[in-house]
Amino acid sequence: MNIAGLILSNLHRNRLPEMTRRRSLSSVPFGGRYRLIDFPLSNMVNAGITNIGIATDFNYKSLLDHIGTGKDWDLARRSGGIRILPPYFSGADHIHYQQSYSTRLTAMMATLDFVRRCPEDYIVLCDGNVICNMDLTALVEQHVAKEADITFVAKKMDVTAGMLNEDDILIESDENGRLTSYARALPHEVGEKNVMINVIVMRTTFMRNMLENAAAHGATSFGDDILRPNLKRWKVYVSYFEGWCAHIDSMESYFNRSMELLDPEVRADLFGREDRPILTKVRNSAPTKYAPGAKVSDSLVADGCVIEGTVENCVLFRGVRIGKGTVVRNCVLMQDTYTGSNVTLQGVIADKNVTIRDGRLLAGHETLPFYIDKGASV
Protein backbone atom coordinates (compact mmCIF):
# COMPACT_ATOMS: atom_id res chain seq x y z
CA MET A 1 0.00 0.00 0.00
CA ASN A 2 1.50 3.31 -1.14
CA ILE A 3 1.01 6.15 1.36
CA ALA A 4 2.34 9.70 1.47
CA GLY A 5 2.35 12.02 4.48
CA LEU A 6 1.53 15.69 5.00
CA ILE A 7 2.22 17.64 8.20
CA LEU A 8 0.76 21.11 8.84
CA SER A 9 3.60 22.35 11.00
CA ASN A 10 2.42 25.74 12.22
CA LEU A 11 -1.36 25.91 11.88
CA HIS A 12 -2.19 26.63 15.53
CA ARG A 13 0.78 28.82 16.42
CA ASN A 14 -1.43 31.71 17.58
CA ARG A 15 -2.64 29.55 20.47
CA LEU A 16 0.90 29.45 21.93
CA PRO A 17 2.41 32.87 21.13
CA GLU A 18 4.97 32.84 23.97
CA MET A 19 6.82 29.80 22.63
CA THR A 20 6.38 30.49 18.90
CA ARG A 21 7.90 33.97 18.68
CA ARG A 22 11.17 32.48 17.41
CA ARG A 23 10.08 29.05 16.16
CA SER A 24 7.23 27.22 14.49
CA LEU A 25 4.76 25.37 16.69
CA SER A 26 5.92 21.95 15.54
CA SER A 27 9.51 22.69 16.63
CA VAL A 28 8.52 23.43 20.25
CA PRO A 29 10.58 21.12 22.54
CA PHE A 30 8.67 18.45 24.45
CA GLY A 31 9.38 15.46 26.67
CA GLY A 32 13.02 16.08 27.55
CA ARG A 33 14.59 15.45 24.14
CA TYR A 34 11.93 15.72 21.43
CA ARG A 35 10.20 18.35 19.30
CA LEU A 36 6.46 18.23 18.64
CA ILE A 37 7.00 17.31 15.00
CA ASP A 38 8.85 14.15 16.05
CA PHE A 39 5.56 12.47 16.96
CA PRO A 40 3.61 12.76 13.67
CA LEU A 41 6.85 12.28 11.74
CA SER A 42 7.71 9.08 13.65
CA ASN A 43 4.16 7.76 13.23
CA MET A 44 4.53 8.15 9.48
CA VAL A 45 8.00 6.58 9.29
CA ASN A 46 6.85 3.65 11.44
CA ALA A 47 4.06 3.07 8.90
CA GLY A 48 6.59 2.87 6.08
CA ILE A 49 5.76 6.33 4.71
CA THR A 50 8.86 7.72 2.98
CA ASN A 51 7.41 10.66 1.03
CA ILE A 52 6.48 13.38 3.54
CA GLY A 53 5.66 17.03 2.92
CA ILE A 54 5.86 19.58 5.75
CA ALA A 55 3.84 22.76 5.19
CA THR A 56 5.46 25.83 6.76
CA ASP A 57 4.70 29.53 6.89
CA PHE A 58 7.31 31.52 8.86
CA ASN A 59 9.71 31.22 11.80
CA TYR A 60 10.69 27.78 10.57
CA LYS A 61 14.49 28.05 10.80
CA SER A 62 14.55 25.94 13.97
CA LEU A 63 12.39 23.35 12.21
CA LEU A 64 14.89 23.15 9.35
CA ASP A 65 17.77 22.88 11.82
CA HIS A 66 16.03 20.04 13.65
CA ILE A 67 15.04 18.02 10.59
CA GLY A 68 18.19 18.58 8.56
CA THR A 69 18.40 16.06 5.74
CA GLY A 70 16.00 13.71 7.53
CA LYS A 71 18.70 11.09 8.17
CA ASP A 72 17.67 10.58 11.81
CA TRP A 73 14.29 9.33 10.51
CA ASP A 74 15.89 7.39 7.62
CA LEU A 75 14.43 9.92 5.19
CA ALA A 76 17.59 11.14 3.47
CA ARG A 77 16.65 9.58 0.14
CA ARG A 78 17.08 10.19 -3.57
CA SER A 79 13.38 9.60 -4.13
CA GLY A 80 10.85 10.89 -1.64
CA GLY A 81 12.11 11.74 1.82
CA ILE A 82 11.18 14.97 3.60
CA ARG A 83 10.06 17.95 1.55
CA ILE A 84 9.67 21.38 3.13
CA LEU A 85 6.73 23.12 1.48
CA PRO A 86 7.41 26.88 1.67
CA PRO A 87 4.83 29.56 2.42
CA TYR A 88 2.83 30.12 -0.70
CA PHE A 89 -0.77 29.63 -1.71
CA SER A 90 -1.17 27.53 -4.83
CA GLY A 91 -4.32 28.45 -6.72
CA ALA A 92 -5.83 26.84 -9.78
CA ASP A 93 -3.70 28.77 -12.31
CA HIS A 94 -1.39 30.98 -10.28
CA ILE A 95 0.58 31.29 -7.07
CA HIS A 96 0.35 33.99 -4.41
CA TYR A 97 2.96 34.47 -1.70
CA GLN A 98 1.36 34.14 1.71
CA GLN A 99 3.05 34.67 5.07
CA SER A 100 0.57 32.77 7.23
CA TYR A 101 -2.21 30.24 6.82
CA SER A 102 -5.34 31.36 8.61
CA THR A 103 -7.38 28.15 8.27
CA ARG A 104 -6.89 24.43 7.78
CA LEU A 105 -8.12 24.66 4.21
CA THR A 106 -5.73 27.44 3.18
CA ALA A 107 -2.85 25.45 4.70
CA MET A 108 -3.97 22.37 2.77
CA MET A 109 -4.30 24.32 -0.48
CA ALA A 110 -0.69 25.47 -0.07
CA THR A 111 0.32 21.80 -0.47
CA LEU A 112 -1.56 21.36 -3.76
CA ASP A 113 1.60 21.18 -5.86
CA PHE A 114 2.95 18.43 -3.59
CA VAL A 115 -0.36 16.53 -3.82
CA ARG A 116 -0.42 16.81 -7.63
CA ARG A 117 3.07 15.31 -7.87
CA CYS A 118 2.37 12.57 -5.31
CA PRO A 119 2.60 9.08 -6.88
CA GLU A 120 1.19 7.38 -3.77
CA ASP A 121 -2.44 6.22 -3.67
CA TYR A 122 -3.28 7.63 -0.21
CA ILE A 123 -2.28 10.62 1.91
CA VAL A 124 -2.24 10.87 5.70
CA LEU A 125 -2.59 14.46 6.92
CA CYS A 126 -1.50 15.37 10.48
CA ASP A 127 -1.14 18.58 12.45
CA GLY A 128 2.30 19.30 13.85
CA ASN A 129 1.11 19.68 17.45
CA VAL A 130 -0.52 16.26 17.88
CA ILE A 131 1.30 13.97 20.33
CA CYS A 132 0.46 10.27 20.16
CA ASN A 133 1.85 6.91 19.07
CA MET A 134 -0.55 5.75 16.35
CA ASP A 135 -0.58 2.78 13.97
CA LEU A 136 -1.17 4.62 10.71
CA THR A 137 -0.96 1.42 8.67
CA ALA A 138 -4.03 0.02 10.42
CA LEU A 139 -5.79 3.36 9.98
CA VAL A 140 -5.24 3.40 6.21
CA GLU A 141 -6.27 -0.27 5.95
CA GLN A 142 -9.55 0.63 7.68
CA HIS A 143 -10.00 3.54 5.28
CA VAL A 144 -9.50 1.24 2.28
CA ALA A 145 -11.77 -1.49 3.64
CA LYS A 146 -14.65 0.96 4.03
CA GLU A 147 -13.98 2.48 0.60
CA ALA A 148 -14.04 5.84 2.35
CA ASP A 149 -13.40 9.21 0.74
CA ILE A 150 -12.24 10.74 4.04
CA THR A 151 -11.44 9.17 7.42
CA PHE A 152 -11.14 11.39 10.49
CA VAL A 153 -9.49 10.20 13.70
CA ALA A 154 -11.20 11.12 16.97
CA LYS A 155 -10.76 10.32 20.64
CA LYS A 156 -13.48 9.95 23.24
CA MET A 157 -12.62 12.41 26.02
CA ASP A 158 -14.17 13.38 29.33
CA VAL A 159 -14.25 17.12 28.68
CA THR A 160 -14.27 19.68 31.50
CA ALA A 161 -15.24 23.36 31.22
CA GLY A 162 -12.59 25.39 29.42
CA MET A 163 -10.69 22.30 28.22
CA LEU A 164 -11.55 22.87 24.55
CA ASN A 165 -11.08 25.97 22.39
CA GLU A 166 -12.53 27.28 19.16
CA ASP A 167 -10.03 25.30 17.06
CA ASP A 168 -11.26 21.96 18.42
CA ILE A 169 -13.78 19.96 16.39
CA LEU A 170 -16.43 17.67 17.89
CA ILE A 171 -17.68 14.89 15.64
CA GLU A 172 -20.33 12.18 15.82
CA SER A 173 -20.82 8.98 13.82
CA ASP A 174 -23.50 6.34 13.34
CA GLU A 175 -23.26 2.67 14.26
CA ASN A 176 -21.23 1.98 11.10
CA GLY A 177 -18.71 4.70 11.87
CA ARG A 178 -19.99 7.10 9.21
CA LEU A 179 -19.72 10.78 10.09
CA THR A 180 -23.01 12.43 11.02
CA SER A 181 -21.89 15.67 12.73
CA TYR A 182 -18.88 17.99 12.45
CA ALA A 183 -18.96 21.12 14.61
CA ARG A 184 -16.65 23.54 16.39
CA ALA A 185 -16.38 23.10 20.15
CA LEU A 186 -17.72 25.70 22.57
CA PRO A 187 -15.70 26.76 25.65
CA HIS A 188 -18.41 25.53 28.03
CA GLU A 189 -18.57 22.01 26.53
CA VAL A 190 -18.53 19.33 29.25
CA GLY A 191 -19.04 15.58 29.44
CA GLU A 192 -17.92 12.76 27.15
CA LYS A 193 -17.19 14.12 23.68
CA ASN A 194 -15.64 12.78 20.49
CA VAL A 195 -12.83 15.22 19.81
CA MET A 196 -11.12 15.22 16.44
CA ILE A 197 -7.36 14.82 16.86
CA ASN A 198 -6.50 16.23 13.43
CA VAL A 199 -5.31 13.09 11.70
CA ILE A 200 -7.06 12.62 8.34
CA VAL A 201 -6.77 10.01 5.56
CA MET A 202 -7.80 10.59 1.93
CA ARG A 203 -7.16 9.11 -1.48
CA THR A 204 -4.60 11.24 -3.27
CA THR A 205 -6.83 11.82 -6.29
CA PHE A 206 -9.75 12.74 -4.04
CA MET A 207 -7.66 15.27 -2.11
CA ARG A 208 -6.27 16.78 -5.29
CA ASN A 209 -9.72 17.23 -6.82
CA MET A 210 -11.09 18.62 -3.55
CA LEU A 211 -8.33 21.23 -3.23
CA GLU A 212 -8.49 22.25 -6.89
CA ASN A 213 -12.24 22.74 -6.58
CA ALA A 214 -11.77 24.74 -3.35
CA ALA A 215 -9.17 26.98 -5.01
CA ALA A 216 -11.38 27.54 -8.04
CA HIS A 217 -14.32 28.63 -5.86
CA GLY A 218 -12.36 30.70 -3.34
CA ALA A 219 -13.23 28.46 -0.40
CA THR A 220 -11.54 29.19 2.95
CA SER A 221 -13.22 26.91 5.51
CA PHE A 222 -12.77 23.14 5.39
CA GLY A 223 -15.86 22.49 7.50
CA ASP A 224 -18.26 25.13 6.16
CA ASP A 225 -17.24 25.34 2.50
CA ILE A 226 -16.07 21.80 1.77
CA LEU A 227 -17.24 19.13 4.18
CA ARG A 228 -20.80 20.06 5.19
CA PRO A 229 -22.14 20.70 1.66
CA ASN A 230 -20.86 17.25 0.61
CA LEU A 231 -21.43 15.25 3.79
CA LYS A 232 -24.29 13.17 2.39
CA ARG A 233 -22.60 12.64 -0.97
CA TRP A 234 -19.15 11.66 0.25
CA LYS A 235 -18.25 8.58 2.25
CA VAL A 236 -16.81 10.14 5.41
CA TYR A 237 -15.91 7.85 8.32
CA VAL A 238 -14.54 8.19 11.85
CA SER A 239 -11.85 6.04 13.45
CA TYR A 240 -11.53 6.18 17.25
CA PHE A 241 -8.07 6.25 18.82
CA GLU A 242 -7.69 4.43 22.14
CA GLY A 243 -4.20 5.45 23.28
CA TRP A 244 -2.86 8.52 25.07
CA CYS A 245 -3.09 11.64 22.96
CA ALA A 246 -2.46 15.35 23.49
CA HIS A 247 -2.82 18.62 21.59
CA ILE A 248 -0.42 21.41 22.51
CA ASP A 249 -2.38 24.60 21.91
CA SER A 250 -1.78 26.73 25.01
CA MET A 251 0.78 27.26 27.75
CA GLU A 252 -1.53 25.46 30.16
CA SER A 253 -1.87 22.42 27.90
CA TYR A 254 1.90 22.34 27.33
CA PHE A 255 2.57 22.35 31.06
CA ASN A 256 -0.12 19.80 31.97
CA ARG A 257 0.74 17.38 29.16
CA SER A 258 4.40 17.59 30.15
CA MET A 259 3.48 16.70 33.73
CA GLU A 260 1.44 13.73 32.48
CA LEU A 261 4.65 12.25 31.09
CA LEU A 262 5.68 11.55 34.67
CA ASP A 263 2.98 8.86 34.75
CA PRO A 264 4.65 5.51 33.87
CA GLU A 265 1.55 4.34 31.97
CA VAL A 266 1.60 7.43 29.76
CA ARG A 267 5.31 7.01 29.01
CA ALA A 268 4.82 3.33 28.23
CA ASP A 269 1.99 4.12 25.80
CA LEU A 270 3.94 6.89 24.08
CA PHE A 271 7.54 5.67 24.16
CA GLY A 272 7.42 1.99 25.17
CA ARG A 273 6.47 0.40 21.84
CA GLU A 274 9.49 -1.30 20.28
CA ASP A 275 7.73 -1.64 16.93
CA ARG A 276 6.80 2.06 16.86
CA PRO A 277 9.67 4.09 18.38
CA ILE A 278 9.53 7.89 18.58
CA LEU A 279 12.55 9.14 16.65
CA THR A 280 14.34 12.46 17.02
CA LYS A 281 17.55 14.24 16.10
CA VAL A 282 20.50 12.46 17.65
CA ARG A 283 22.67 14.46 20.03
CA ASN A 284 25.58 12.74 21.73
CA SER A 285 25.75 13.86 25.38
CA ALA A 286 27.42 12.56 28.50
CA PRO A 287 25.21 10.80 31.07
CA THR A 288 23.56 12.96 33.68
CA LYS A 289 25.71 13.62 36.74
CA TYR A 290 24.13 13.49 40.21
CA ALA A 291 26.41 15.24 42.70
CA PRO A 292 26.65 14.17 46.36
CA GLY A 293 23.59 15.47 48.19
CA ALA A 294 21.43 15.73 45.06
CA LYS A 295 17.82 14.59 45.48
CA VAL A 296 15.66 13.67 42.47
CA SER A 297 12.16 12.15 42.64
CA ASP A 298 9.26 11.58 40.22
CA SER A 299 11.07 13.35 37.38
CA LEU A 300 11.97 12.83 33.74
CA VAL A 301 15.64 13.71 33.30
CA ALA A 302 17.43 13.71 29.93
CA ASP A 303 21.12 13.09 29.41
CA GLY A 304 23.83 15.68 29.86
CA CYS A 305 22.39 17.28 33.03
CA VAL A 306 24.30 18.17 36.20
CA ILE A 307 22.20 18.08 39.35
CA GLU A 308 23.50 19.33 42.69
CA GLY A 309 20.21 20.38 44.32
CA THR A 310 16.66 18.99 44.69
CA VAL A 311 14.36 18.13 41.78
CA GLU A 312 10.78 16.97 42.33
CA ASN A 313 8.08 16.24 39.76
CA CYS A 314 9.93 17.90 36.86
CA VAL A 315 10.88 17.44 33.21
CA LEU A 316 14.52 18.33 32.56
CA PHE A 317 15.87 18.53 29.02
CA ARG A 318 19.43 17.87 27.92
CA GLY A 319 22.20 19.89 29.50
CA VAL A 320 20.21 21.40 32.40
CA ARG A 321 22.27 22.49 35.41
CA ILE A 322 20.71 22.55 38.91
CA GLY A 323 22.95 24.38 41.40
CA LYS A 324 23.68 23.67 45.05
CA GLY A 325 20.86 24.39 47.46
CA THR A 326 18.41 24.88 44.57
CA VAL A 327 14.92 23.37 44.83
CA VAL A 328 12.93 22.81 41.61
CA ARG A 329 9.36 21.49 41.83
CA ASN A 330 6.71 20.98 39.13
CA CYS A 331 8.81 22.62 36.42
CA VAL A 332 9.79 22.11 32.78
CA LEU A 333 13.36 23.25 32.12
CA MET A 334 14.44 23.09 28.49
CA GLN A 335 17.84 22.46 26.98
CA ASP A 336 20.86 24.09 28.62
CA THR A 337 18.90 25.93 31.30
CA TYR A 338 21.24 26.99 34.12
CA THR A 339 20.12 27.60 37.69
CA GLY A 340 22.53 29.04 40.21
CA SER A 341 22.74 28.28 43.92
CA ASN A 342 19.86 28.56 46.39
CA VAL A 343 17.24 29.08 43.68
CA THR A 344 13.59 28.10 44.26
CA LEU A 345 11.39 27.29 41.25
CA GLN A 346 7.73 26.20 41.35
CA GLY A 347 5.47 25.88 38.30
CA VAL A 348 8.08 27.34 35.91
CA ILE A 349 8.64 26.70 32.20
CA ALA A 350 12.13 27.81 31.19
CA ASP A 351 12.88 27.86 27.46
CA LYS A 352 16.28 26.96 25.98
CA ASN A 353 19.49 28.60 27.23
CA VAL A 354 17.88 30.37 30.18
CA THR A 355 20.05 31.54 33.07
CA ILE A 356 18.54 31.89 36.56
CA ARG A 357 20.97 33.57 38.94
CA ASP A 358 21.66 32.73 42.58
CA GLY A 359 18.93 33.22 45.14
CA ARG A 360 16.03 33.75 42.74
CA LEU A 361 12.49 32.65 43.71
CA LEU A 362 10.06 32.16 40.81
CA ALA A 363 6.60 30.59 41.01
CA GLY A 364 3.63 29.92 38.76
CA HIS A 365 0.57 27.68 38.73
CA GLU A 366 -0.56 24.81 36.52
CA THR A 367 -3.25 27.06 35.03
CA LEU A 368 -0.75 29.89 34.44
CA PRO A 369 2.87 28.66 34.48
CA PHE A 370 5.65 31.20 34.90
CA TYR A 371 7.32 31.26 31.48
CA ILE A 372 10.89 32.44 30.87
CA ASP A 373 11.72 33.24 27.24
CA LYS A 374 14.50 31.60 25.28
CA GLY A 375 17.95 32.90 26.17
CA ALA A 376 16.68 35.13 29.00
CA SER A 377 18.66 35.85 32.15
CA VAL A 378 16.76 36.32 35.42
N, C-alpha and C positions, 0 to 999 in steps of 0.2 A: 504494500500500500504506500503510495507516494504522497507525502505530506510536507507542506511548507509552513513556516511560522512567521507571524507578524507580532511585534511588541510595540504598543503605544507607550513610549517611554516617559512622557512628561505631561500627560493629559490633565492630571489633577493637581498640578503644582501649586495652584492658587490656594489650595486647602492647607498647605504647609509652607507659608512664605518664609518663615524664619530659617528653615534648613535648605531652601531652594534659591536663595539669593545668588549663590555662587556655583550651583550645580543643578542638574536636572533631578526630578523626583526619583527616577529609577536608580540614580547613583548615590542616594542617601545610604550611609552605612547602617548595617543592622546585624545583630546577633554576634558581635565580637570580632568577626572577620569577613563578613559578607557585605554586598551591596544589594539593594532591593531587586535589581535586575537579574541577579544570580538565580533567583527562584523560578521565574518563568523561563529563563534561558536554560536552566538545568532540566526542567520538566520537558522541554522540547528536545534537548539532546538525548535524554534518557529514552525518549520515544523514537529515536532514530531520525529525527528531523535535522537535516544538514543544510537547508537553505532557509535562512532566517533574516527577515528585514526588521530594522529597528527605526521607527519613525521618531524624529527629533524635531524640536523647534529652536530653542536657544539655551545658552548656559550648558552646553553638552560637552565641554572640554574634558571634564572629569570622567564622563561616561566613555569618551574615546580613550582616555588614559587607562581606564580600568579594563576595557575590552581588548585593546590592542589589536593584534592580528586574529584573536580568537583561539589561539593555540591552547589555552588552559581549558577550553571546552571542546578540544579536538575539532575546531572549525576553521583552521587555517588551511583552506583547500583551494585548488585550482578552479573547481566548479562548485558553485554554491557558497557555503560558509556564511559569515555574517556580513550583512550589507547595511550600512548606515544610510538612512533615507533622509536627506537634508530638508530644511524647512521651505517647501514650496507647495502650492496648491495646484494640482494637475486637473485642469478642466477637460472638456470634451475635445477642444481643438487648440487650446493654448495653455500657457502656464503663467501663474501669477506668483510672485514672491510673497510669502506670508510669514510674519515673525512668530505667530502663536496660533495654535488651534483652539478655537473656543468651544467646540463640541466634539463628541465622538465621531460624528459623521464627517466633519471637515478633516479630522485627523486621518480617518480611513481613506477619504478621497485623495489625500496627499500621497498615499501608497499605491495609487492606481497604476502608475507605470511599472512598479514592482509586480503587481498582480497580473498585469497584461503579459509580462515576460515569464511568469511562473510556469514551469512545465509540469509541476505536481498537480495531482487531481484534487487535493483538498488543502484548505488553509485553516490553521488554528490561530485565532487572534486572542492575545492576552494584554491586559494592562500591565504597566511596569511596576505597579505598587501592590500587586497581589502576592501574598506569601502563602505558599502551600506546597505539598509534595503530591502531585497528581499524576495518575497513569493516563497520559494523553492517548496512548495507543488504544486502550479500552474505550475511551471516549469517542474516538473517531470510528472504531468498529461499531459502536452503538448507533452512531450517526448514519453509517452506511446501511446497517441492518434495517433501520426504520425508513430508509430512503428519504431522509429529511433534507429540506433546503437549508435550514438553520437549526443548530442545537445550542441552547444556552445552558450554562452551568450555574446552578444555584445551591445554596446551603440553607437548611432549616435552622433558624436562630431564635433564641429566646430574647427578644428585643426589649430593652428598657428605654424609658423616656430620654430623648437626647442622644441616643446611641447612633442613630442614622442621620444623614444629611441629605441635602437636595440632590446630590449626585448619585445616591443609592437608588436602585431599581428593585421594586417588589414584583414578583411574578407568581402566577398560579397556573396549574395544569390540570387536565382531566385525568381519568383513571388510566389512560393509555400514555400519559406523559406529554400530550400535546398542549402547547401553550394556549391559555384562555385569557390571561390578563397580564398586562405589562404597564406598570405605573410608577411614577416617581414617589419616593418615600416622603412622609411628612415628619417633622421633628418630634411630634407627640406620639408617633407610632409605638405601640407596646404589644407584648404577647408574642406568640410563635409566628414567625414570618418566613417566607421563602425569599431570601435576599440573593440577587444576582451577584456573582463574584467576578464578572467581567472576563470570562473565558468563553469564547464563541467558536463554533466550527461551521464552515461552509464549503460547498464545492467551489473550486477556483472559478469555473465559468459562471456560476451563479453570482459570486461576489463581484466579478468583473462587470457583468451586465447590470447588477444593482447599482454599483458606483458610477458607471457611465450614465445610467438613467438619472441618478441623483444629480450629477454634474450638469446634465443637459437641462434639468428643470429647476436648478438653483436651490435644491433642498439643503437644509442645514441641520435638521433634527432627525436622528436615526429613529427614535420612537414615533414622533408625530408625523413626519413626512414620508417615512419609508415603511416601518413595520406595521403600524395600525391600519393603514389603508389596504394592506395586503395580507392581513392576518388570516382571513378565511381562505384566501387563495393559495397561500404558501403552506408548506408542511413545516411548521415550527415546533420543535420539541424541547423539553427540559430534562437535563440530567442532574441528579442530586448528588453532591459531594459529601462524603461522610467524615473525612478527616479534619484535622485542625486547619483553620484558614484565617487569614487576617488581611485587612485593607489598612494601609497607612495613609490617612488623609487628614490628620491633625496632629498637633503636638501631644495631645492627650492620648490618642490612639497609638502613637509611636511609643510613648512611655509605657502604657499599659501592656501592649503586645510584647515589648522587650522584657517586662517583668514576668510575663507568662512563660517565657523561655526557661525560667528557673524551675518550672514544673517538669520533672523527669518524663512524664507521659507526653507532654508537648514536644520535648526535645526528641524523644524516641519516634514520634509520628513524623516529625519534620526532617530529622537528620539520621535516624537509625535504620534506614532502609538500604541494605547493601546493593540491591538491584536498581535503586534510584537515588544515587548520591547527589547532594547539592554541591556543585562545583563553583570555584571562585578563582580569582587571580592568585597565583602562588607567590608567597613572600617568605623567604627563608629567614627565620628569626631564632634566636637562642631560646631555650626553655625559660619559663617564668621563674624568677628568683624570689624565694620567701626568706626574708632576713630573720634572724633570731628575734623573737617577740612579736612577729607578725601574726595576726589572727584573721582568718578568712572563713566565712560560713555562708552557705546557701547562695553562692555566686557563680557566675559564668566568667571565667578568666581565660583570655587568649594568651598566646605565647608572647615572649619578649617583654613581659611586665617585670617590674621590681616593686615588691610590696614590703614596706617596713612598718606600716601601721595596721589599722583594723578596717576590714571590708565586710559588710553584711548586706546580703540581698541586693547584689549589684551585677551589672554587666560591664566588664572591662575589656576594651579592645586591645589590639597589639601595641606594645610599647608604652603602656601606661605606667606612671611612677607614683607610688603612694608613699609620702614621707613619714618620718618618725613622729609618733604621737598623733597622727592624722586619723580621723574616724570618718568613714564614708558609708552611708546607709541609703538604700533604695535609690541608687544613682545609675546613670548610663554615661560612662566616660569613654569617648572615642579615641582613636589612634593617637598615640604620643601626647596624651594629656599629662601634665606634670602638676602634682600637688606638693607644696612645701611641707614644712613641719607644723604640727599642731593646728591643722586645718580641720574644720567640721563641715561636712556636706550632707544634705538630706534632700531627696527629691530633686536632684540636679541632673540636667543633660548637658554635658560639655562636648562641644564639637571637636574636630581634629586640631591638634597642636595648641591647645589651650594651656595657659600657665596660671596657676592659682598660688599666690604667694603665701608665705608663712602667716599663720594666725587668722586666716580668713574664716568667716562663718557664713555659709550660704544655704538657704533652705527654700524649697518649693513644696507643692502638693501634687498628688497624682492627677488631679483635675487641671492643674496649672503648674507644670514643672518649671523650675528656674533654668532657663536656657542661656548658655554662654556661647557666643558666636565663634566660628572657626578662627583660630589664630589669636584670640583675645587674651589679654593679660589682666588678671583681677588682683 
